[in-house]
Amino acid sequence: MKKRVWITALFLGIFVTSSLYAQTLTWTAGGVGGGWYAIAGGIANIIHEKVPGITIKVIPGGGTVNPRLVDKGDCELGWGLPFLNVAAWNGEDPYDKKHTNLRAIAGGMSLNFFHFYVAAESPIRTMDEVFKQKKPLRMAISPTGTSDEWVFRKVLAHYKTDYKELESAGFKFFRGSYAEQASQFKDKNVDAVFTFLAVPGAAITEASIGRPLRLIHFSPEVLKSLLQYGIESGKIPAGSYPKAANANEEITTAIAGSVILVNKNVADEVAYRITKAIHENLDQFRKIHASLVPYRIEHGVTGLGSIPLHPGAEKYFREKGVLK
């Protein structure tokens, strides 16, 4: 009798444990063809291999929409950006309420760079020529709801202009995914692209192979204007895009790191195991994308943009001595 009770208790424990861990989590990433989408897929593979019972489904998303989806619980995980995390937490533009259900697994990952490029044969060399002098262009940008497009509007605001005024001046805008932007550029349907990707961006590499392009520097004035939103400046390393007309030149631009967001209602143990799987398999993690090579465990508690660590992630970082 005692043996039967013991066996029943054992199986009940296994069932409860399996129920806790056997689940599918949805991760809202970035546009198809972008670094976020590829990196989320690579991390999902690590989780599948190292964390029994947890499966991660990656779906396309965007910098501005991801905090909303994770906060609502429509997606358990999502990529975030420090400057938009601050806005989401505080209920500031582009958000209409405080997103207090957001927590973080880790930050300081996969530095993203804004890329503004034109056809190599174009006479344009500066941003001022385009937006201050309003030289008409056919431009590919990301859809509304993405971080790329949000920052693009901030750039336009610096130049005291907007879509309506530019369209009146002869500009035409194509909105699409990173892969669609590259395709439109290669097919000569657009003359320029404004996009936000980790380096090297697969879509930009693809575009440069299909058609010669030139990367444009962000002006010091634009970078100073963007700093008020917590967007830092940096440089796209020389050689990042060997087919670019100015491939051997460092390109001054705006940058932001990546944060893995998680809904606060995800079980502590699940968040802990995900955090552990990533950081105890960093060799495999860094092979997912070149932008992850510099990442170290101590970076995980940085660049969160006001979002608190999830208790499960915090527990792991404390165990490792990253947090005291």
MODA-V190490 format. One record per backbone hydrogen bond with DSSP energy under -0.5 kcal/mol. CO is the residue of the C=O (numbers start at 1). NH is the residue of the N-H. E is the energy in kcal/mol with one decimal. If there is no record, write none. Layout:
BEGIN
{{CO/NH/E} {CO/NH/E}}
END
This chain:
BEGIN
{{1/5/-2.4} {2/6/-2.5} {3/7/-2.5} {4/8/-2.5} {5/9/-2.5} {6/10/-2.3} {7/11/-2.6} {8/12/-2.3} {9/13/-2.4} {10/14/-2.3} {11/15/-2.5} {12/16/-2.5} {13/17/-2.6} {14/18/-2.8} {15/19/-2.4} {16/20/-1.8} {17/21/-2.0} {18/22/-3.6} {21/23/-1.5} {23/25/-0.5} {23/55/-2.4} {25/57/-3.2} {26/28/-0.5} {26/76/-0.6} {26/77/-2.5} {27/29/-0.6} {27/59/-2.6} {28/79/-1.9} {31/34/-2.0} {32/179/-1.4} {33/203/-0.8} {34/38/-1.7} {35/39/-3.1} {36/40/-2.5} {37/41/-1.8} {38/42/-2.0} {39/43/-2.6} {40/44/-2.5} {41/45/-1.7} {42/46/-1.6} {43/47/-2.6} {44/48/-2.3} {45/49/-2.0} {46/50/-2.8} {47/51/-2.7} {50/52/-0.6} {51/54/-1.7} {53/23/-2.5} {53/55/-0.6} {55/25/-3.1} {55/57/-0.5} {56/58/-0.6} {57/27/-3.2} {59/29/-2.8} {62/66/-2.5} {63/67/-0.6} {64/68/-0.6} {65/69/-2.2} {66/70/-2.5} {67/71/-2.5} {68/72/-2.2} {69/73/-0.9} {69/74/-1.5} {69/75/-1.5} {76/263/-2.0} {77/28/-2.3} {78/261/-3.6} {80/259/-2.4} {81/85/-2.8} {82/86/-2.1} {83/87/-1.3} {84/88/-2.7} {85/89/-2.8} {86/90/-2.1} {87/91/-0.9} {87/92/-2.9} {88/99/-2.6} {92/95/-3.2} {98/100/-1.3} {99/102/-1.0} {101/264/-2.4} {103/262/-2.6} {104/310/-2.8} {106/260/-3.0} {109/258/-3.2} {111/199/-0.6} {112/256/-1.9} {113/197/-2.3} {115/195/-2.8} {116/216/-3.2} {117/193/-2.5} {118/214/-3.0} {119/122/-2.0} {126/130/-0.8} {127/130/-0.6} {127/131/-2.6} {127/132/-0.5} {128/132/-1.5} {128/133/-2.4} {129/135/-1.2} {134/136/-0.7} {137/139/-0.7} {137/172/-2.1} {138/191/-3.0} {138/192/-1.6} {139/174/-3.3} {140/194/-2.2} {141/176/-2.0} {143/146/-1.3} {145/64/-0.7} {145/65/-1.5} {146/150/-1.8} {147/151/-2.6} {148/152/-2.3} {149/153/-2.0} {150/154/-1.3} {151/155/-2.2} {152/156/-2.3} {153/157/-2.3} {154/158/-1.8} {155/159/-1.4} {156/161/-2.2} {157/160/-1.6} {162/166/-2.4} {163/167/-3.1} {164/168/-1.8} {165/169/-1.2} {166/171/-2.6} {167/170/-1.2} {172/139/-3.1} {174/141/-2.9} {174/176/-0.5} {177/181/-2.6} {178/182/-2.2} {179/183/-2.1} {180/184/-2.7} {181/185/-2.2} {182/186/-2.7} {183/187/-2.2} {184/189/-2.6} {184/190/-1.0} {185/188/-1.5} {191/119/-1.5} {192/140/-2.4} {193/117/-2.4} {195/115/-3.7} {197/113/-2.8} {201/205/-2.6} {202/206/-2.5} {203/207/-2.1} {204/208/-2.6} {205/209/-1.6} {206/210/-1.8} {207/211/-1.8} {212/120/-2.1} {213/245/-3.3} {214/118/-2.4} {217/127/-0.5} {219/223/-2.2} {220/224/-2.2} {221/225/-1.9} {222/226/-2.3} {223/227/-1.3} {224/228/-0.5} {225/228/-0.9} {226/229/-1.8} {226/231/-1.5} {227/230/-1.9} {230/232/-0.6} {232/255/-2.7} {234/253/-2.9} {235/237/-0.6} {236/251/-1.8} {237/240/-1.6} {241/244/-2.2} {244/247/-1.4} {246/249/-1.8} {247/239/-3.3} {250/252/-0.6} {251/236/-2.8} {252/218/-2.7} {253/234/-2.6} {254/114/-2.5} {255/232/-1.0} {256/112/-3.5} {257/82/-0.6} {258/109/-2.1} {259/80/-2.5} {259/261/-0.9} {260/105/-3.2} {260/106/-0.8} {261/78/-1.7} {262/103/-2.0} {263/266/-1.9} {267/271/-2.4} {268/272/-2.5} {269/273/-2.3} {270/274/-2.2} {271/275/-2.4} {272/276/-2.6} {273/277/-2.3} {274/278/-2.0} {275/279/-2.1} {276/280/-1.9} {278/281/-1.0} {281/285/-2.5} {282/286/-2.8} {283/287/-0.7} {284/287/-0.5} {285/288/-1.5} {289/292/-2.0} {290/293/-1.3} {291/111/-0.6} {292/295/-1.5} {296/299/-1.7} {296/300/-0.5} {297/300/-1.4} {298/301/-0.7} {299/302/-2.0} {300/107/-2.2} {304/307/-0.8} {308/104/-1.8} {310/314/-2.9} {311/315/-2.3} {312/316/-1.4} {313/317/-2.4} {314/318/-2.1} {315/319/-2.1} {316/320/-1.7} {317/322/-2.0} {317/323/-1.4} {318/321/-1.3}}
END
